[in-house]
Amino acid sequence: MNLKSVLIANRGEIAVRIIRAARSLGMRTIAVYAENDAESLHARLADEAYLLEGVKPADTYLDQEKLVSVARRSGADCIHPGYGFLSENADFARKVSDAGLTWVGPSPEVIEQLGDKLSARALAQQVGAPLAPGTPDPIDNWEQARDFADQHGLPIAIKAAYGGGGRGIKVVWEREQIEQAFLSAGREAVEAFGRGECFVEKFLVRPRHVEAQVLADRHGNVRVLSTRDCSVQRRYQKLIEEAPAPFLTPEQERAIIEGSREICRAAGYESAGTVEYIVSEDGTVSFLEVNTRVQVEHPVTEAVTGVDIVAEQFRIADGQEISFAEDPATTGHAFEFRINAEDVAHGFAPSPGKVAEFAAPTGPGVRTDSGVVSGSVIPGTYDSLMAKIIVWGPDRAGALARAKDALDELTITGVRTVLPFHKDIVRNSAFNGETLQVYTNWVDKEYVPGKDLGYDDIERAYDERVHISVDIDGKLHTLGLPQSLFSSLNDGAKGMPAEESAHEPRDGDVVSPLTGSLVSYSIAEGEDVAEGQEVAVVEAMKMESSVKAKVAGRLHHRIEPGDAIQRGQVIAEIQ
């Protein structure tokens, strides 16, 4: 390796992953951290770590000048951007190259071409990939989205032209929702990517999300490392991925793999990248987009191919050829479960806070990629991803069986996570049956929280339990009592009254479901609101959520847009 030291322009789980891959190649690792990340795992594991003064992403992990300055100061010879933040920012890639550093990723020109969904669509059409109808250029106003819907029918998808990772995507099913969806998609896009241009596509009903992992080098080699299915999503953020993508016909798999190869070959791609498709209910395969970076879900492909994708990125950036001569064969089946700090009982609301305990599962075929340990703090400023549990088995059924054990073994306390959802879904027949019945908005439309775990209320899944071992006739029995019940029994045994429950909010109180900030009110001060009508939009961890009225009446604002809020805080009152 000519490259000797890397600055990792990222944080959390992916920064830890890059540190480990770089060290396996004998490289020195240099981390950066925001003020609220000073005790983070990635900053502690790197050989060196440098402060980016500030807390907000714009002042830290999105500040290009600071990152390049640290790279020069530390003596780094390359920068790896990970995923998110500046990973698909052509200006940053260019700035890195102009500073005499090596960019671990595709060229700025390729990022611009493929990162722009419109030019990527044009390239896909040029090489013969199938496409759903869409606007050829960004639209200027919501009325153009309405006109497209009138021509092609609903539902439509309004998408950020320079987005990715599910940010800035709004699916519209009703004509009267088009204006609000257009404005919301633009806001999310500006917040996440700095640009708000959007285009419109016909949305295919009940689609699966299937993608291909690609590696390409400057010597003309383009390898496709199997397929992945990423259909288990909520609000178009992936929750579970698996490889290879199951239940595809040979023709569908061939179209996806060869289409991906030719798109990347035509673009002159170098590095790791992902070509995404949707597979509709009727079997139609349609190109979606290209992600010009390493994906969150890359480990699930590593599990079935044996390829270290991040190490290959470094080799390609170093000018070397890909280390294998043809597309690798796959062995077995693997799942990846994203462990996000989100509250399933409250609509996957972000749940920042301090992790009291983090105990990862172990055993054959189980891998944990984590950005946290016990005692870590999950800030409300960044993405909610804490860790990923990757489980391999000899086939899909075997991998699922191991996954159930691994998820049951995983212990996280202190913050609420999506773990109850994962435990639920691996027992759901729509996911673990003879066919895959889930689709990209199945969680939002059909998932019943707690049903497959036997809970009437998924809230019970978050009960912290005290485990007591009891010997009965020489056989050990373990009882798991909810902490609240155990405390009540314990207090009762001591002759003390149990603690009274907290005051419940009134029906007329409009309560924030998350900790974050108030984006806007949807109803003006003093105006009437109907039961179930949207009252406000709140935001946390870069995701907007709608807050709806429980009762009808006249609305009175309690706080102002832009104010910070806590989960459970009353933000408005309905009289």
Stockholm file with secondary structure:
# STOCKHOLM 1.0

chainA/1-575         MNLKSVLIANRGEIAVRIIRAARSLGMRTIAVYAENDAESLHARLADEAYLLEGVKPADTYLDQEKLVSVARRSGADCIHPGYGFLSENADFARKVSDAGLTWVGPSPEVIEQLGDKLSARALAQQVGAPLAPGTPDPIDNWEQARDFADQHGLPIAIKAAYGGGGRGIKVVWEREQIEQAFLSAGREAVEAFGRGECFVEKFLVRPRHVEAQVLADRHGNVRVLSTRDCSVQRRYQKLIEEAPAPFLTPEQERAIIEGSREICRAAGYESAGTVEYIVSEDGTVSFLEVNTRVQVEHPVTEAVTGVDIVAEQFRIADGQEISFAEDPATTGHAFEFRINAEDVAHGFAPSPGKVAEFAAPTGPGVRTDSGVVSGSVIPGTYDSLMAKIIVWGPDRAGALARAKDALDELTITGVRTVLPFHKDIVRNSAFNGETLQVYTNWVDKEYVPGKDLGYDDIERAYDERVHISVDIDGKLHTLGLPQSLFSSLNDGAKGMPAEESAHEPRDGDVVSPLTGSLVSYSIAEGEDVAEGQEVAVVEAMKMESSVKAKVAGRLHHRIEPGDAIQRGQVIAEIQ
#=GR chainA/1-575 SS CCCCEEEECCCHHHHHHHHHHHHHTTCEEEEEEEGGGTTCHHHHHSSEEEEESCSSGGGTTTCHHHHHHHHHHHTCSEEECCSSTTTTCHHHHHHHHHTTCEESSSCHHHHHHHHSHHHHHHHHHHTTCCCCCBCSSCBSSHHHHHHHHHHHCSCEEEEETTCCTTTTEEEECSGGGHHHHHHHHHHHHHHHHSCCCEEEEECCSSCEEEEEEEEECTTSCEEEEEEEEEEEEETTEEEEEEESCSSCCHHHHHHHHHHHHHHHHHHTCCEEEEEEEEECTTSCEEEEEEECSCCTTHHHHHHHHCCCHHHHHHHHHTTCCCSSSSCCCCCSEEEEEEEESEEGGGTTEECCEECSEEECCCSTTEEEEESCCTTCEECTTSCCEEEEEEEEESSHHHHHHHHHHHHHHCEEESSCCSHHHHHHHTTCHHHHSSSCCCCTTHHHHTCCTTGGGTCSSGGGGGCCEEEEEEEETTEEEEEEEEHHHHHHHHHHHTTCCCCCCCCCCCTTEEECSSSEEEEEESSCTTCEECTTCEEEEEEETTEEEEEECSSCEEEEECSCTTCEECTTCEEEEEC
#=GC SS_cons         CCCCEEEECCCHHHHHHHHHHHHHTTCEEEEEEEGGGTTCHHHHHSSEEEEESCSSGGGTTTCHHHHHHHHHHHTCSEEECCSSTTTTCHHHHHHHHHTTCEESSSCHHHHHHHHSHHHHHHHHHHTTCCCCCBCSSCBSSHHHHHHHHHHHCSCEEEEETTCCTTTTEEEECSGGGHHHHHHHHHHHHHHHHSCCCEEEEECCSSCEEEEEEEEECTTSCEEEEEEEEEEEEETTEEEEEEESCSSCCHHHHHHHHHHHHHHHHHHTCCEEEEEEEEECTTSCEEEEEEECSCCTTHHHHHHHHCCCHHHHHHHHHTTCCCSSSSCCCCCSEEEEEEEESEEGGGTTEECCEECSEEECCCSTTEEEEESCCTTCEECTTSCCEEEEEEEEESSHHHHHHHHHHHHHHCEEESSCCSHHHHHHHTTCHHHHSSSCCCCTTHHHHTCCTTGGGTCSSGGGGGCCEEEEEEEETTEEEEEEEEHHHHHHHHHHHTTCCCCCCCCCCCTTEEECSSSEEEEEESSCTTCEECTTCEEEEEEETTEEEEEECSSCEEEEECSCTTCEECTTCEEEEEC
//
